[in-house]
Amino acid sequence: MPSSAPPSSHPSFPGRLALQQRVLPVYRAPFFDLLAGSCLGGLSVFAGQPLLVEGIASAESLNHAEYVPARNIHFGDPSTRFYLCWQRGVVDWLEKVDPDALILEANPRYLSNRKAIRWMKERGRPVLGWGLGAPPLGGILSPVRRRSRLSFLRSLDGILAYSQKGAAEYRALGLPPGRIFAATNSATPRPERPLPHRPDILDGPPVVLFVGRLQARKRLDILFQACAALPEEIRPRVLVVGDGPARPQFEALAEQLYPQVEFVGAKFGWDTEPYFERADLFALPGTGGLAVQQAMSYALPVIVAKGDGTQDDLVRPENGWQVTPGDQGAFTAALREALSDIPRLRHMGAESYRIVVEEINIEEMASSFIYAIMTLIGESSHDIYRI
């Protein structure tokens, strides 16, 4: 098993931490601000802007961590295997911050990261990578890409994996198990609200909730067709919270396939709370999934399409269903099973709530980051206690 912080521990890093990101998504800002509170010397985040085609909402500032804008030079399309990125100013940033440890994205396609690693190694300071894992590579260039990936990962002192699956992939590459740490990906704080109560007997149709940006890859067509295929007595009302370029197409499709869909538009922060509270089940038929943990914090069971492994730790048979992406039959079967037994659905929702309270939240994620850094620092001669 990879190393990880004990769930009850809340360690602090006595030095100054630097953290590189290609971009700074809005949803990461709370985590970085929380992590900054565990770094007694402060946290500096270096990140640039995405391309417009990516549709990533970027944070403009951080409340507790320092945000240093990078100038991203993009080569190609980020959605393809041929994309490369160079971040100008990375060495100037490191020289100004003078960090005791560095965490950067474990992606060899971000070319300037090699320069940052060399800068830290010349000063005998540890560098941790942070990545999804190392899934098998395909294509004619896979041997070259595999060598590049392995060379890059071996230049790191340790690796933080988003999930247990990712950690297993790093181990399979031959990286030292003692230098692999699991920091389960999270975008949601530990909920402060008590476990919500929902009755076992419904006074109307069940409510299925989707929250997210309305893009084609969200595959709401699968959800609509699944609802239409259910027996009349368990057909739900569907709430779609969000907006995006595919909204007109999804609205037309809902009118055709399943008119019991309500599009409520984009909602943020506390404005989403009434929809989570009204729901009986959360559904994510396509890719993405930032709202899954938020739904679980409201004691909702979830149906999700399998992704990159980060949901394997989050969605289990005890609290939900993972189905093969694009498998209409599997999604329909999961939805039928979920809505056919409401008391069981309530027990699954309670387990969702327990998972995000006790195991997977940004507080535990920050503790895992600090634990990994302190483990590496303990093996280093670098003195992080500054005068």
C-alpha positions in Angstrom: 0.0 0.0 0.0 1.3 3.5 -0.7 2.2 5.8 2.2 -0.5 8.2 3.4 -1.2 10.4 6.3 -3.1 8.9 9.3 -6.7 10.1 9.0 -6.6 11.7 12.5 -3.4 13.6 12.0 -3.1 17.2 11.1 0.6 17.9 10.5 2.2 21.2 9.7 5.1 22.0 7.4 7.6 24.3 9.1 9.1 25.6 5.9 8.0 27.5 2.8 6.2 25.5 0.1 6.0 26.2 -3.6 3.4 24.6 -5.8 3.2 24.6 -9.6 0.1 24.2 -11.7 -0.5 24.6 -15.4 -3.7 26.5 -14.6 -5.5 27.5 -11.4 -9.1 26.3 -11.6 -11.7 28.0 -9.3 -12.5 24.7 -7.6 -8.9 24.3 -6.4 -8.7 27.6 -4.7 -10.2 26.4 -1.3 -7.8 23.5 -1.2 -4.7 25.7 -1.8 -5.9 28.2 0.8 -6.4 25.4 3.3 -3.0 23.9 2.5 -1.4 27.3 3.0 -2.6 27.2 6.6 -0.5 24.1 7.2 2.7 25.7 5.8 4.3 27.8 8.5 6.5 29.5 6.0 3.7 30.1 3.6 2.6 28.7 0.3 3.3 30.2 -3.2 1.3 28.9 -6.2 2.6 29.4 -9.7 0.0 28.9 -12.5 -1.0 30.3 -15.8 -4.1 30.6 -18.0 -5.8 27.9 -20.0 -6.8 28.2 -23.6 -10.3 29.5 -24.3 -11.3 26.2 -25.9 -10.8 24.4 -22.6 -13.6 26.2 -20.9 -11.8 26.2 -17.5 -13.0 28.8 -15.0 -9.7 30.1 -13.5 -9.3 31.7 -10.1 -7.9 35.3 -10.2 -6.6 35.3 -6.6 -6.1 33.2 -3.4 -7.1 34.3 0.1 -4.3 32.7 2.1 -1.7 31.4 -0.4 0.3 33.6 -2.7 -0.7 33.4 -6.3 2.1 34.2 -8.9 0.8 34.3 -12.5 2.8 32.3 -15.0 2.9 33.0 -18.7 1.8 29.7 -20.4 3.0 29.1 -23.9 0.8 26.3 -25.4 1.8 24.0 -28.2 -1.2 22.1 -29.6 -4.5 21.1 -28.2 -4.6 20.2 -24.4 -7.1 17.5 -25.1 -4.7 15.6 -27.4 -1.6 13.5 -26.5 0.6 15.8 -28.5 0.1 18.9 -26.4 3.1 20.6 -24.8 3.3 23.6 -22.4 6.1 25.9 -21.4 5.6 28.2 -18.4 7.8 31.3 -18.6 9.2 32.7 -15.4 9.4 29.5 -13.4 13.0 30.0 -12.3 12.4 33.6 -11.4 9.5 32.5 -9.3 11.6 29.9 -7.5 14.5 32.3 -6.9 12.1 34.8 -5.3 10.2 32.3 -3.2 13.3 30.3 -2.3 11.1 27.3 -1.2 12.1 24.4 1.1 10.0 22.0 -1.0 8.3 22.0 -4.3 5.2 20.2 -5.5 4.5 20.2 -9.3 2.3 18.5 -11.8 3.8 15.1 -12.6 3.3 15.6 -16.4 6.4 15.4 -18.7 4.5 17.4 -21.3 4.9 20.5 -19.1 8.5 21.1 -20.3 9.5 23.9 -17.9 8.9 21.6 -14.9 12.2 19.9 -15.7 14.0 23.2 -15.2 12.2 23.7 -11.9 13.3 20.2 -10.7 17.0 21.0 -11.6 16.8 24.2 -9.7 15.6 22.4 -6.6 18.0 19.5 -6.9 21.0 21.8 -7.2 20.0 23.1 -3.7 19.3 19.7 -2.2 15.6 20.3 -1.7 12.9 17.8 -2.3 10.4 17.8 -5.2 7.1 15.9 -5.2 5.1 15.2 -8.3 1.3 15.3 -8.2 -0.5 13.2 -10.8 -3.5 11.1 -11.8 -1.3 8.0 -12.4 0.4 6.3 -15.3 -2.2 4.5 -17.5 -1.0 2.4 -20.5 0.1 4.5 -23.5 -1.0 3.8 -27.0 -0.1 4.9 -30.5 3.0 4.7 -32.7 4.9 7.1 -30.4 4.1 5.2 -27.2 7.7 3.8 -26.7 9.1 7.3 -26.8 6.4 8.7 -24.6 6.9 5.9 -22.1 10.6 6.6 -21.8 9.9 10.3 -21.4 7.4 9.6 -18.7 9.6 7.2 -16.7 12.6 9.5 -17.0 10.6 12.4 -15.7 9.0 10.5 -12.8 12.4 9.1 -11.7 13.7 12.6 -11.4 11.2 13.3 -8.6 11.8 12.5 -5.0 8.2 11.3 -4.5 4.8 11.2 -6.1 1.4 12.1 -4.9 -1.3 10.1 -6.6 -4.9 11.3 -6.9 -6.2 7.9 -6.1 -5.3 4.4 -5.0 -5.6 3.3 -8.6 -3.1 6.0 -9.6 -0.7 4.9 -6.9 -0.9 1.3 -8.1 0.0 2.5 -11.6 3.1 4.3 -10.3 4.1 1.2 -8.4 3.7 -0.9 -11.5 6.2 1.4 -13.3 8.8 0.4 -10.7 8.9 3.6 -8.7 9.9 3.0 -5.1 6.8 2.2 -3.0 8.0 4.2 -0.1 8.0 7.3 -2.3 4.4 6.9 -3.5 1.7 8.7 -1.5 -2.1 8.6 -1.9 -3.8 12.0 -1.6 -7.3 11.2 -2.7 -8.6 13.9 -4.9 -11.1 16.2 -3.3 -12.7 19.6 -4.0 -15.1 19.7 -1.1 -14.5 20.6 2.6 -15.6 18.3 5.3 -19.4 19.1 5.7 -20.3 21.0 8.9 -24.0 20.4 8.5 -25.5 17.3 10.2 -26.6 14.2 8.3 -29.8 15.3 6.4 -32.9 13.4 7.1 -35.1 12.1 4.2 -38.2 10.0 4.6 -38.3 6.4 3.5 -41.7 7.0 1.9 -41.9 9.5 -0.9 -44.9 11.9 -1.2 -44.3 12.3 -5.0 -42.0 11.1 -7.7 -38.3 10.7 -6.8 -35.9 13.5 -7.8 -32.7 12.8 -9.7 -30.2 15.6 -9.8 -27.5 16.6 -12.2 -25.1 19.5 -11.5 -22.4 20.6 -14.0 -21.5 22.5 -17.1 -23.7 21.6 -20.0 -21.3 20.2 -22.6 -21.8 17.3 -25.0 -19.4 15.1 -23.0 -21.8 15.2 -20.0 -24.0 12.8 -21.9 -27.4 13.8 -20.5 -29.0 11.9 -23.4 -28.1 8.7 -21.5 -29.9 10.0 -18.4 -33.0 11.1 -20.3 -33.2 7.7 -22.1 -32.7 5.8 -18.9 -35.5 7.7 -17.2 -37.9 7.1 -20.1 -37.2 3.4 -20.0 -38.2 3.0 -16.3 -41.5 1.7 -15.1 -44.1 4.4 -14.8 -44.3 4.1 -10.9 -40.6 5.0 -10.4 -40.1 7.5 -13.1 -38.4 10.5 -11.5 -38.4 14.2 -11.8 -35.0 15.3 -13.2 -33.4 18.6 -12.1 -30.5 19.9 -14.3 -28.4 22.6 -12.6 -25.9 24.3 -14.8 -25.4 26.1 -18.1 -23.2 25.8 -21.1 -22.9 25.5 -24.9 -24.9 22.3 -25.1 -27.9 23.6 -23.2 -30.2 24.2 -26.2 -29.5 20.7 -27.6 -30.1 19.1 -24.2 -33.4 21.0 -23.7 -34.6 19.9 -27.1 -33.6 16.3 -26.4 -35.4 16.4 -23.1 -38.6 17.7 -24.7 -38.4 14.8 -27.1 -37.3 11.9 -24.8 -38.4 12.9 -21.3 -40.3 16.1 -20.7 -40.1 15.7 -16.9 -36.8 17.5 -16.9 -36.4 21.0 -15.4 -33.4 23.1 -16.4 -32.8 25.6 -13.6 -29.7 27.3 -15.0 -26.4 27.9 -13.5 -26.2 28.1 -9.7 -23.2 28.6 -7.5 -22.3 28.4 -3.8 -25.2 28.4 -1.4 -27.7 28.8 -4.3 -27.2 25.1 -5.1 -28.2 24.0 -1.6 -32.0 23.8 -2.2 -31.5 21.4 -5.2 -29.2 19.1 -3.3 -31.6 19.0 -0.4 -34.6 18.2 -2.7 -32.9 15.4 -4.5 -33.0 11.7 -3.8 -30.2 10.6 -6.1 -27.3 12.3 -8.0 -26.5 11.2 -11.5 -23.4 11.9 -13.6 -23.8 10.0 -16.9 -20.7 11.6 -18.7 -17.2 12.7 -17.9 -16.3 15.2 -15.2 -17.5 15.1 -11.7 -16.7 17.9 -9.4 -20.2 17.9 -8.0 -20.1 14.2 -6.9 -18.5 15.0 -3.6 -20.8 17.9 -3.0 -23.8 15.6 -3.6 -22.3 13.1 -1.2 -22.0 15.8 1.5 -25.8 16.2 1.2 -26.2 12.4 1.9 -27.0 11.5 -1.7 -26.2 8.2 -3.3 -24.6 8.6 -6.7 -24.5 7.0 -10.2 -21.4 7.9 -12.2 -19.6 6.9 -15.3 -16.2 5.4 -14.6 -13.4 7.9 -15.1 -9.7 8.2 -14.5 -9.7 6.2 -11.2 -10.4 9.2 -8.9 -14.0 8.0 -8.4 -13.0 4.5 -7.5 -12.1 5.6 -3.9 -15.2 7.8 -3.7 -18.0 5.7 -5.3 -18.4 2.2 -3.8 -21.2 -0.4 -3.9 -22.2 0.8 -0.4 -23.0 4.3 -1.6 -23.5 4.2 -5.4 -22.9 2.8 -8.8 -20.1 3.1 -11.3 -21.0 2.2 -14.9 -19.1 1.9 -18.1 -19.1 5.3 -20.0 -21.6 5.3 -22.8 -23.3 2.1 -21.7 -26.9 3.0 -21.9 -28.1 -0.4 -20.7 -25.9 -0.4 -17.6 -26.9 3.2 -16.7 -30.6 2.3 -17.0 -30.2 -0.8 -14.9 -28.4 1.2 -12.2 -31.1 3.8 -12.2 -33.9 1.2 -12.0 -32.1 -0.5 -9.1 -31.6 2.8 -7.2 -35.2 4.0 -7.5 -36.8 0.7 -6.8 -35.8 0.6 -3.1 -36.0 4.0 -1.3 -35.1 2.8 2.2 -31.9 1.2 0.8 -31.2 4.4 -1.1 -31.4 6.3 2.2 -28.8 3.9 3.8 -26.5 4.5 0.8 -26.9 8.2 1.1 -25.8 8.0 4.8 -22.7 6.1 3.7 -21.9 8.8 1.1 -22.1 11.4 3.9 -19.8 9.2 6.1 -17.2 8.9 3.4 -16.9 12.7 2.8 -16.9 13.4 6.6 -14.3 10.8 7.6 -12.2 9.9 4.5 -12.4 12.1 1.5 -12.3 15.9 1.9 -9.9 18.7 1.3 -8.8 18.6 5.0 -7.7 15.0 4.6 -6.1 15.8 1.3 -4.1 18.6 2.8 -2.9 16.4 5.6 -1.7 13.8 3.0 0.3 16.5 1.2 2.0 17.6 4.4 2.7 14.1 5.5 4.3 13.3 2.1 6.5 16.4 2.3 7.6 15.7 5.9 8.4 12.1 5.0 10.7 13.3 2.3 12.2 16.1 4.4 13.0 13.5 7.1 15.2 11.8 4.5 16.9 15.0 3.5 19.7 16.9 5.1 18.1 20.2 4.1 17.4 22.4 7.2 13.9 23.9 6.8 13.9 25.7 10.1 14.7 29.3 9.1 15.8 32.1 11.3 
